Each structure stands twice: as structure tokens, then as C-alpha cells.
């Protein structure tokens, strides 16, 4: 599964998760860089 799909899945299953957890921790969990996560969020 690609990073974008993993992030979308995370948001679908835990919609408020991204608001409560620091971005760097989410990036680490998804095994991507915080910079790339930022790009996905802009997306």
C-alpha cells in the first residue's frame, strides 16, 4: 500500500486522530518523512 493510501485509510478509520497527534509521530507511524506528510495533507 502506498503512503497516500495508508494516510487516507488512517483518516477514514480515525478521523480525529490527525488533530490530536503531532505530525512527526503520524509520519513515523506511516514510515514517511514529516515533509512528505505535509505534502499529502496539502494534497
C-alpha positions as CSV (number, residue, x, y, z in Angstrom):
1,X,0.0,0.0,0.0
2,X,1.3,3.4,-0.9
3,X,1.9,6.2,1.6
4,X,-1.0,8.2,0.4
5,X,-3.4,5.2,0.7
6,X,-2.1,4.5,4.2
7,X,-2.7,8.1,5.3
8,X,-6.2,8.1,3.7
9,X,-7.0,4.8,5.5
10,X,-5.8,6.2,8.8
11,X,-8.1,9.3,8.4
12,X,-11.1,7.2,7.5
13,X,-10.7,4.9,10.5
14,X,-9.6,7.6,13.0
15,X,-10.9,10.9,11.7
16,X,-9.9,13.0,14.8
17,X,-6.6,11.2,15.2
18,X,-4.7,13.6,12.9
19,X,-5.8,16.6,15.0
20,X,-4.6,15.2,18.4
21,X,-1.3,13.5,17.5
22,X,1.8,15.5,16.4
23,X,2.6,15.3,12.7
24,X,6.0,13.8,13.2
25,X,4.5,10.9,15.1
26,X,2.0,10.2,12.4
27,X,4.7,10.4,9.8
28,X,6.8,7.9,11.8
29,X,3.9,5.5,12.1
30,X,3.3,5.7,8.3
31,X,7.1,5.3,7.7
32,X,7.3,8.6,5.8
33,X,9.0,11.9,6.4
34,X,7.1,14.7,8.1
35,X,7.8,16.8,5.0
36,X,6.1,14.2,2.8
37,X,3.1,14.0,5.2
38,X,2.8,17.8,4.9
39,X,2.6,17.4,1.1
40,X,-0.1,14.7,1.5
41,X,-2.1,17.0,3.8
42,X,-2.0,19.8,1.2
43,X,-3.0,17.5,-1.5
